[in-house]
Each structure stands twice: as C-alpha cells, then as structure tokens.
Amino acid sequence: MDELLKRYGSDKDVIIKYFDFLAKRTRKSGKISESVKKNQLIKWQKYNANIVIAALRIYMSKNITVSMNEKYALGIIRNLAKEADDIESNKKCCNEKDRRYAEKFAALGSGNTECDF
C-alpha cells in the first residue's frame, strides 16, 4: 500500500485522514480493511493526484451519512476530473482571439442579453 501512496507525496496524510473519516462515518466497526483501502487507491490511479486530494478534501467537508461511502467520494473525483478535462479542452479548441472575446463578453456580466426587435 505504501507503493500506491507514493504518488501523493506530502499529501498522503490527507488520504490517511480520509480513510479514518470514512471508517468513522460509514462503518459500524469504525474500521476499514486494508483490501478496501488498496482497491480505492488502485481505482484512483487513473486520475490526477491533485484532483484526488481536492476531491477527498471536499468529501471530508460534507456532512456525510452512512450511504455516502467510498463510491460517493469516487463520484466527486470523477466529476472534478471531468470538469478539469472540460476546461482543458475548452482552452485547446479556441484560438487566442476567440478566448479574449469570450472573456470580454463574460466580464460584461449577466445583463440583459435579450433582443427587443
């Protein structure tokens, strides 16, 4: 398991806190088996380490119920990864001129954009 934690560097303490938090909130025994921890770490390998850490922090900041187990946390990770991909692909698809125009339009705010003719 230490091998799987290496990719998180100094943030591996967040993962340890997450597993403690998860055990206390979702398990009657207050414990999580090493195999469950290992399986979660393996599933997280396909996502950016920074996204995983951010998602775990979001998960721990919520008022978690028993039904919001490790699958819920994985959903947060997937959603953050999807948002990051959408932002990255949006940057790639637009040229600099279009991006500046979009930023300028967005800066105008959400004023009335209806046409009255």
DSSP file (Angstrom, degrees, kcal/mol; ACC not computed):
  #  RESIDUE AA STRUCTURE BP1 BP2  ACC     N-H-->O    O-->H-N    N-H-->O    O-->H-N    TCO  KAPPA ALPHA  PHI   PSI    X-CA   Y-CA   Z-CA
    1    1 A M     >        0   0    0      0, 0.0     4,-1.5     0, 0.0     3,-0.2   0.000 360.0 360.0 360.0 -31.8    0.0    0.0    0.0
    2    2 A D  H  >  +     0   0    0      1,-0.2     4,-1.0     2,-0.2     0, 0.0   0.853 360.0  57.7 -60.8 -33.0    2.9    2.3    0.6
    3    3 A E  H  4 S+     0   0    0      1,-0.2     3,-0.4     2,-0.2     4,-0.4   0.890 106.3  48.0 -63.8 -39.3    3.8    1.9   -3.0
    4    4 A L  H  4 S+     0   0    0     -3,-0.2     3,-0.5     1,-0.2    -1,-0.2   0.784 109.2  54.1 -72.2 -27.4    0.4    3.2   -4.0
    5    5 A L  H >< S+     0   0    0     -4,-1.5     3,-1.7     1,-0.2     4,-0.4   0.665  86.6  83.1 -80.2 -16.7    0.6    6.2   -1.6
    6    6 A K  G >< S+     0   0    0     -4,-1.0     3,-1.6    -3,-0.4    -1,-0.2   0.840  80.0  63.7 -57.8 -35.6    4.0    7.4   -3.1
    7    7 A R  G 3  S+     0   0    0     -3,-0.5    -1,-0.3    -4,-0.4    -2,-0.1   0.691  97.6  57.4 -66.0 -16.6    2.3    9.3   -5.9
    8    8 A Y  G X  S-     0   0    0     -3,-1.7     3,-2.4     1,-0.2    -1,-0.3   0.527  83.8-174.4 -92.7  -6.8    0.6   11.6   -3.5
    9    9 A G  G X   -     0   0    0     -3,-1.6     3,-1.3    -4,-0.4    -1,-0.2  -0.214  69.1  -1.3  54.6-126.9    3.9   12.8   -1.9
   10   10 A S  G >  S+     0   0    0      1,-0.3     3,-0.7     2,-0.1    -1,-0.3   0.607 126.9  69.6 -73.7 -10.8    3.3   15.0    1.1
   11   11 A D  G X>  +     0   0    0     -3,-2.4     3,-1.4     1,-0.2     4,-1.0   0.386  65.8  98.6 -87.4   4.5   -0.5   14.9    0.7
   12   12 A K  H <> S+     0   0    0     -3,-1.3     4,-2.0     1,-0.3    -1,-0.2   0.752  72.2  67.4 -65.8 -19.3   -0.7   11.2    1.7
   13   13 A D  H <> S+     0   0    0     -3,-0.7     4,-2.3     1,-0.2    -1,-0.3   0.817  95.0  57.3 -66.5 -28.3   -1.7   12.4    5.2
   14   14 A V  H <> S+     0   0    0     -3,-1.4     4,-2.4     2,-0.2    -1,-0.2   0.892 106.5  49.0 -65.5 -39.5   -5.0   13.7    3.5
   15   15 A I  H  X S+     0   0    0     -4,-1.0     4,-2.4     2,-0.2    -2,-0.2   0.905 110.0  50.1 -67.4 -41.4   -5.6   10.1    2.3
   16   16 A I  H  X S+     0   0    0     -4,-2.0     4,-1.9     1,-0.2    -2,-0.2   0.916 112.2  47.8 -62.9 -42.7   -5.0    8.7    5.8
   17   17 A K  H  X S+     0   0    0     -4,-2.3     4,-3.0     2,-0.2    -2,-0.2   0.891 109.5  54.8 -63.5 -39.0   -7.4   11.2    7.3
   18   18 A Y  H  X S+     0   0    0     -4,-2.4     4,-3.3     1,-0.2     5,-0.2   0.938 107.7  47.9 -59.9 -47.7   -9.9   10.4    4.6
   19   19 A F  H  X S+     0   0    0     -4,-2.4     4,-2.2     2,-0.2    -1,-0.2   0.885 113.6  47.7 -64.1 -37.3   -9.8    6.7    5.4
   20   20 A D  H  X S+     0   0    0     -4,-1.9     4,-2.3     2,-0.2    -2,-0.2   0.932 114.0  47.3 -64.9 -45.2  -10.2    7.4    9.2
   21   21 A F  H  X S+     0   0    0     -4,-3.0     4,-2.1     1,-0.2    -2,-0.2   0.925 112.9  49.1 -60.0 -47.0  -13.1    9.8    8.4
   22   22 A L  H  X S+     0   0    0     -4,-3.3     4,-2.5     1,-0.2     5,-0.3   0.903 110.9  50.0 -60.7 -43.9  -14.7    7.2    6.1
   23   23 A A  H  X S+     0   0    0     -4,-2.2     4,-1.5    -5,-0.2     7,-0.4   0.916 112.7  45.7 -63.7 -43.8  -14.4    4.5    8.7
   24   24 A K  H  < S+     0   0    0     -4,-2.3    -1,-0.2     6,-0.2    -2,-0.2   0.846 120.4  39.0 -69.0 -33.7  -15.9    6.6   11.5
   25   25 A R  H  < S+     0   0    0     -4,-2.1    -2,-0.2    -5,-0.2    -1,-0.2   0.783 128.1  25.2 -89.3 -28.3  -18.8    7.9    9.4
   26   26 A T  H  < S+     0   0    0     -4,-2.5     2,-0.4    -5,-0.2    -3,-0.2   0.504 106.2  71.2-120.0  -4.5  -19.8    4.8    7.3
   27   27 A R     <  -     0   0    0     -4,-1.5     3,-0.3    -5,-0.3    -1,-0.1  -0.946  60.2-148.7-119.9 134.8  -18.7    1.7    9.2
   28   28 A K  S    S+     0   0    0     -2,-0.4    -1,-0.1     1,-0.2    -5,-0.0   0.892 104.7  48.1 -62.2 -39.3  -20.3    0.3   12.4
   29   29 A S  S    S-     0   0    0      2,-0.2    -1,-0.2    -3,-0.1     3,-0.1   0.694 105.6-129.5 -75.6 -18.5  -16.9   -1.1   13.4
   30   30 A G  S    S+     0   0    0     -7,-0.4     2,-0.3     1,-0.3    -6,-0.2   0.653  74.2 103.0  76.8  15.2  -15.2    2.2   12.7
   31   31 A K        -     0   0    0     -8,-0.2     2,-0.4    -9,-0.1    -1,-0.3  -0.919  56.2-153.8-130.1 155.0  -12.6    0.3   10.7
   32   32 A I        -     0   0    0     -2,-0.3    -9,-0.1    -3,-0.1   -13,-0.0  -0.996  27.7-118.0-126.4 134.6  -11.8   -0.2    7.0
   33   33 A S     >  -     0   0    0     -2,-0.4     4,-1.9     1,-0.1     3,-0.2  -0.284  20.4-119.3 -69.3 155.8   -9.9   -3.3    5.8
   34   34 A E  H  > S+     0   0    0      1,-0.2     4,-2.7     2,-0.2     5,-0.2   0.832 113.4  58.8 -63.7 -32.6   -6.6   -2.9    4.1
   35   35 A S  H  > S+     0   0    0      2,-0.2     4,-2.5     1,-0.2    -1,-0.2   0.881 104.8  49.3 -67.5 -36.6   -8.1   -4.5    1.0
   36   36 A V  H  > S+     0   0    0     -3,-0.2     4,-2.2     2,-0.2    -2,-0.2   0.923 112.5  48.3 -65.9 -43.4  -10.7   -1.8    0.7
   37   37 A K  H  X S+     0   0    0     -4,-1.9     4,-2.4     1,-0.2    -2,-0.2   0.930 112.5  48.5 -60.6 -45.7   -8.1    0.9    1.1
   38   38 A K  H  X S+     0   0    0     -4,-2.7     4,-2.2     1,-0.2    -2,-0.2   0.915 110.0  51.3 -63.0 -43.7   -5.9   -0.8   -1.5
   39   39 A N  H  X S+     0   0    0     -4,-2.5     4,-2.2     1,-0.2    -1,-0.2   0.888 110.1  50.0 -62.0 -38.9   -8.8   -1.1   -4.0
   40   40 A Q  H  X S+     0   0    0     -4,-2.2     4,-2.0     2,-0.2    -1,-0.2   0.932 109.9  50.0 -64.5 -45.0   -9.6    2.5   -3.6
   41   41 A L  H  X S+     0   0    0     -4,-2.4     4,-0.6     1,-0.2    -2,-0.2   0.872 110.3  50.9 -61.6 -36.9   -6.0    3.6   -4.2
   42   42 A I  H >< S+     0   0    0     -4,-2.2     3,-0.9     1,-0.2     4,-0.3   0.917 109.3  50.1 -66.7 -43.1   -5.9    1.4   -7.3
   43   43 A K  H >< S+     0   0    0     -4,-2.2     3,-0.9     1,-0.2    -2,-0.2   0.850 107.8  55.0 -62.6 -34.3   -9.1    3.0   -8.7
   44   44 A W  H >< S+     0   0    0     -4,-2.0     3,-2.1     1,-0.2    -1,-0.2   0.640  84.2  86.2 -75.0 -14.4   -7.7    6.5   -8.1
   45   45 A Q  T << S+     0   0    0     -3,-0.9    -1,-0.2    -4,-0.6    -2,-0.1   0.766  81.1  60.1 -61.9 -25.5   -4.6    5.8  -10.1
   46   46 A K  T <  S+     0   0    0     -3,-0.9     2,-0.3    -4,-0.3    -1,-0.3   0.514  98.9  71.9 -81.8  -0.6   -6.3    6.8  -13.4
   47   47 A Y  S <  S-     0   0    0     -3,-2.1     2,-0.1    -4,-0.1    31,-0.1  -0.802  97.3 -91.1-112.0 154.5   -6.9   10.3  -12.0
   48   48 A N     >  -     0   0    0     -2,-0.3     4,-2.0     1,-0.1     3,-0.3  -0.374  33.6-128.5 -60.5 137.5   -4.6   13.2  -11.4
   49   49 A A  H  > S+     0   0    0      1,-0.2     4,-2.3     2,-0.2     5,-0.2   0.856 107.8  54.0 -60.4 -37.5   -3.2   13.1   -7.8
   50   50 A N  H  > S+     0   0    0      1,-0.2     4,-2.3     2,-0.2    -1,-0.2   0.867 107.8  50.4 -66.1 -35.8   -4.1   16.7   -7.2
   51   51 A I  H  > S+     0   0    0     -3,-0.3     4,-2.5     2,-0.2    -2,-0.2   0.906 109.5  51.0 -67.8 -41.2   -7.7   16.1   -8.3
   52   52 A V  H  X S+     0   0    0     -4,-2.0     4,-2.3     2,-0.2    -2,-0.2   0.934 111.7  46.9 -61.0 -46.6   -7.9   13.1   -5.9
   53   53 A I  H  X S+     0   0    0     -4,-2.3     4,-2.1     1,-0.2    -2,-0.2   0.920 112.9  49.0 -63.5 -43.9   -6.7   15.1   -3.0
   54   54 A A  H  X S+     0   0    0     -4,-2.3     4,-2.1     1,-0.2    -1,-0.2   0.909 111.6  49.9 -62.2 -41.5   -9.0   18.0   -3.7
   55   55 A A  H  X S+     0   0    0     -4,-2.5     4,-2.7     1,-0.2    -1,-0.2   0.891 109.1  51.2 -65.4 -39.6  -12.0   15.6   -4.0
   56   56 A L  H  X S+     0   0    0     -4,-2.3     4,-2.4     2,-0.2    -1,-0.2   0.883 109.1  51.1 -66.4 -36.8  -11.1   13.9   -0.7
   57   57 A R  H  X S+     0   0    0     -4,-2.1     4,-1.1     2,-0.2    -1,-0.2   0.903 110.8  48.7 -65.4 -39.9  -11.0   17.3    1.0
   58   58 A I  H >X S+     0   0    0     -4,-2.1     4,-0.6     2,-0.2     3,-0.6   0.933 110.7  51.3 -62.9 -45.5  -14.4   18.2   -0.5
   59   59 A Y  H >< S+     0   0    0     -4,-2.7     3,-1.1     1,-0.2    -2,-0.2   0.912 109.7  49.0 -58.1 -44.8  -15.8   14.8    0.7
   60   60 A M  H 3< S+     0   0    0     -4,-2.4    -1,-0.2     1,-0.2    -2,-0.2   0.704 105.1  59.3 -71.6 -18.4  -14.5   15.4    4.3
   61   61 A S  H << S+     0   0    0     -4,-1.1    -1,-0.2    -3,-0.6    -2,-0.2   0.600  93.0  87.4 -84.3 -10.1  -16.0   18.9    4.4
   62   62 A K  S << S-     0   0    0     -3,-1.1     2,-1.4    -4,-0.6    -3,-0.0  -0.450  91.5-107.6 -87.1 160.5  -19.5   17.5    3.8
   63   63 A N        -     0   0    0     -2,-0.1     2,-0.2     0, 0.0    -2,-0.1  -0.721  50.3-155.6 -84.7  89.8  -22.0   16.3    6.4
   64   64 A I        -     0   0    0     -2,-1.4     2,-0.2    -4,-0.1     5,-0.0  -0.446  12.1-162.6 -79.7 137.1  -21.6   12.6    5.4
   65   65 A T    >   -     0   0    0     -2,-0.2     3,-1.3     4,-0.0   -40,-0.1  -0.610  39.1 -96.3-106.3 173.7  -24.2    9.9    6.1
   66   66 A V  T 3  S+     0   0    0      1,-0.3    -2,-0.0    -2,-0.2    -1,-0.0   0.854 122.9  55.7 -59.2 -36.5  -23.8    6.2    6.1
   67   67 A S  T 3  S+     0   0    0      1,-0.2     2,-1.5     2,-0.1    -1,-0.3   0.659  88.8  79.7 -73.4 -14.3  -24.9    5.9    2.5
   68   68 A M    <   +     0   0    0     -3,-1.3    -1,-0.2   -43,-0.1   -43,-0.1  -0.530  69.7 149.6 -93.5  69.8  -22.3    8.3    1.3
   69   69 A N    >>  -     0   0    0     -2,-1.5     4,-1.4     3,-0.1     3,-1.0   0.175  66.6 -58.2 -88.1-155.2  -19.4    5.8    1.3
   70   70 A E  H 3> S+     0   0    0      1,-0.3     4,-2.1     2,-0.2     5,-0.1   0.743 131.0  63.2 -64.3 -23.2  -16.3    5.5   -0.8
   71   71 A K  H 3> S+     0   0    0      2,-0.2     4,-1.7     1,-0.2    -1,-0.3   0.865 101.1  52.3 -67.3 -34.6  -18.4    5.3   -4.0
   72   72 A Y  H <> S+     0   0    0     -3,-1.0     4,-1.7     2,-0.2    -2,-0.2   0.914 108.9  49.5 -65.1 -43.5  -19.6    8.8   -3.3
   73   73 A A  H  X S+     0   0    0     -4,-1.4     4,-2.1     1,-0.2    -2,-0.2   0.889 108.4  53.3 -63.0 -39.3  -16.0   10.0   -2.9
   74   74 A L  H  X S+     0   0    0     -4,-2.1     4,-2.6     1,-0.2    -1,-0.2   0.861 105.4  55.0 -64.6 -34.4  -15.2    8.3   -6.2
   75   75 A G  H  X S+     0   0    0     -4,-1.7     4,-2.4     2,-0.2    -1,-0.2   0.889 106.5  50.3 -63.9 -39.6  -18.1   10.2   -7.8
   76   76 A I  H  X S+     0   0    0     -4,-1.7     4,-2.5     2,-0.2     5,-0.2   0.915 110.5  50.3 -63.4 -42.2  -16.6   13.5   -6.6
   77   77 A I  H  X S+     0   0    0     -4,-2.1     4,-2.4     1,-0.2    -2,-0.2   0.936 111.1  48.3 -61.2 -46.6  -13.2   12.5   -8.1
   78   78 A R  H  X S+     0   0    0     -4,-2.6     4,-2.4     1,-0.2    -2,-0.2   0.910 111.8  49.3 -61.3 -42.5  -14.8   11.7  -11.4
   79   79 A N  H  X S+     0   0    0     -4,-2.4     4,-2.5     2,-0.2    -1,-0.2   0.915 111.6  48.0 -65.6 -42.4  -16.7   15.0  -11.5
   80   80 A L  H  X S+     0   0    0     -4,-2.5     4,-2.4     2,-0.2    -1,-0.2   0.905 112.1  50.1 -63.7 -39.7  -13.7   17.0  -10.7
   81   81 A A  H  X S+     0   0    0     -4,-2.4     4,-2.3    -5,-0.2    -2,-0.2   0.903 110.6  49.7 -64.9 -40.3  -11.7   15.2  -13.4
   82   82 A K  H  X S+     0   0    0     -4,-2.4     4,-2.6     2,-0.2    -2,-0.2   0.916 110.7  49.4 -64.6 -43.2  -14.4   15.8  -15.9
   83   83 A E  H  X S+     0   0    0     -4,-2.5     4,-2.4     1,-0.2    -2,-0.2   0.913 111.1  49.7 -61.3 -42.3  -14.5   19.5  -15.1
   84   84 A A  H  X S+     0   0    0     -4,-2.4     4,-2.3     1,-0.2    -2,-0.2   0.898 111.7  48.5 -64.4 -40.1  -10.8   19.7  -15.4
   85   85 A D  H  X S+     0   0    0     -4,-2.3     4,-2.9     2,-0.2     5,-0.2   0.907 110.6  51.3 -65.5 -41.4  -10.9   18.0  -18.8
   86   86 A D  H  X S+     0   0    0     -4,-2.6     4,-2.0     2,-0.2    -2,-0.2   0.914 111.6  46.9 -62.2 -42.9  -13.7   20.3  -20.0
   87   87 A I  H  X S+     0   0    0     -4,-2.4     4,-1.8     2,-0.2    -1,-0.2   0.920 114.2  47.7 -64.3 -43.5  -11.7   23.3  -19.0
   88   88 A E  H  X S+     0   0    0     -4,-2.3     4,-1.6     1,-0.2    -2,-0.2   0.907 112.8  47.3 -66.1 -42.4   -8.6   22.0  -20.7
   89   89 A S  H  X S+     0   0    0     -4,-2.9     4,-2.0     1,-0.2    -1,-0.2   0.847 109.2  55.3 -69.3 -31.4  -10.4   21.0  -23.9
   90   90 A N  H  X S+     0   0    0     -4,-2.0     4,-1.0    -5,-0.2    -1,-0.2   0.877 106.8  50.8 -66.4 -37.2  -12.1   24.5  -24.0
   91   91 A K  H  < S+     0   0    0     -4,-1.8    -1,-0.2     1,-0.2    -2,-0.2   0.878 112.6  46.8 -66.3 -36.5   -8.7   26.1  -23.8
   92   92 A K  H  < S+     0   0    0     -4,-1.6    -2,-0.2     1,-0.2    -1,-0.2   0.831 107.7  54.5 -76.0 -32.5   -7.4   24.0  -26.7
   93   93 A C  H  < S+     0   0    0     -4,-2.0     2,-0.4    -5,-0.1    -1,-0.2   0.759 100.0  66.7 -77.8 -23.0  -10.4   24.5  -29.0
   94   94 A C  S  < S-     0   0    0     -4,-1.0     2,-0.1    -5,-0.2     0, 0.0  -0.760  76.1-134.0-101.5 142.2  -10.4   28.2  -29.0
   95   95 A N     >  -     0   0    0     -2,-0.4     4,-2.4     1,-0.1     5,-0.2  -0.384  37.1 -96.8 -82.5 173.7   -7.7   30.4  -30.5
   96   96 A E  H  > S+     0   0    0      1,-0.2     4,-2.3     2,-0.2     5,-0.2   0.879 122.3  51.9 -61.4 -41.2   -6.4   33.4  -28.5
   97   97 A K  H  > S+     0   0    0      1,-0.2     4,-2.2     2,-0.2    -1,-0.2   0.931 111.7  46.2 -63.2 -46.2   -8.6   35.9  -30.2
   98   98 A D  H  > S+     0   0    0      1,-0.2     4,-2.5     2,-0.2    -1,-0.2   0.893 111.5  52.5 -63.5 -39.6  -11.8   33.9  -29.6
   99   99 A R  H  X S+     0   0    0     -4,-2.4     4,-2.5     2,-0.2    -1,-0.2   0.913 109.6  48.2 -63.7 -43.0  -10.8   33.3  -26.0
  100  100 A R  H  X S+     0   0    0     -4,-2.3     4,-2.5     2,-0.2    -1,-0.2   0.898 111.6  50.6 -64.4 -39.3  -10.3   37.0  -25.4
  101  101 A Y  H  X S+     0   0    0     -4,-2.2     4,-2.4     2,-0.2    -2,-0.2   0.919 111.6  47.5 -63.3 -43.4  -13.6   37.8  -26.9
  102  102 A A  H  X S+     0   0    0     -4,-2.5     4,-2.5     2,-0.2    -2,-0.2   0.897 112.7  48.8 -64.8 -40.6  -15.3   35.2  -24.7
  103  103 A E  H  X S+     0   0    0     -4,-2.5     4,-2.0     2,-0.2    -1,-0.2   0.898 111.3  50.0 -66.4 -39.3  -13.6   36.6  -21.6
  104  104 A K  H  X S+     0   0    0     -4,-2.5     4,-0.8     2,-0.2    -2,-0.2   0.914 112.2  47.2 -64.1 -43.0  -14.6   40.1  -22.6
  105  105 A F  H >< S+     0   0    0     -4,-2.4     3,-0.7     1,-0.2     4,-0.3   0.901 112.2  49.9 -65.1 -40.8  -18.2   39.0  -23.1
  106  106 A A  H >< S+     0   0    0     -4,-2.5     3,-1.3     1,-0.2    -1,-0.2   0.846 104.6  59.0 -66.2 -33.1  -18.2   37.1  -19.8
  107  107 A A  H 3< S+     0   0    0     -4,-2.0    -1,-0.2     1,-0.3    -2,-0.2   0.739  90.4  71.0 -69.0 -21.7  -16.8   40.2  -18.0
  108  108 A L  T << S-     0   0    0     -4,-0.8    -1,-0.3    -3,-0.7     3,-0.2   0.691 102.2-137.7 -68.0 -16.4  -19.8   42.2  -19.1
  109  109 A G    <   -     0   0    0     -3,-1.3     2,-0.3    -4,-0.3    -1,-0.2  -0.373  35.1 -51.8  91.3-171.4  -21.8   40.2  -16.6
  110  110 A S  S    S+     0   0    0     -2,-0.1    -1,-0.2    -3,-0.1     3,-0.1  -0.290  80.6 149.7-102.4  48.7  -25.2   38.7  -16.9
  111  111 A G        -     0   0    0     -2,-0.3     2,-0.6    -3,-0.2    -2,-0.1   0.038  63.5 -57.5 -67.6-175.2  -27.0   41.8  -18.0
  112  112 A N        +     0   0    0      1,-0.2    -1,-0.2     2,-0.0    -2,-0.0  -0.561  55.5 169.9 -72.2 114.1  -30.0   41.8  -20.3
  113  113 A T        +     0   0    0     -2,-0.6    -1,-0.2    -3,-0.1     2,-0.1   0.196  34.7 123.3-109.2  13.8  -29.0   40.0  -23.5
  114  114 A E        -     0   0    0      1,-0.1     2,-0.4     2,-0.0    -2,-0.0  -0.447  61.2-126.5 -77.4 150.0  -32.5   39.8  -25.0
  115  115 A C        -     0   0    0     -2,-0.1    -2,-0.1     1,-0.1    -1,-0.1  -0.814  17.0-166.0 -95.4 134.6  -33.2   41.2  -28.4
  116  116 A D              0   0    0     -2,-0.4    -1,-0.1     1,-0.2    -2,-0.0   0.099 360.0 360.0-111.3  23.3  -36.1   43.6  -28.4
  117  117 A F              0   0    0      0, 0.0    -1,-0.2     0, 0.0    -2,-0.0   0.450 360.0 360.0-107.3 360.0  -36.8   43.9  -32.2
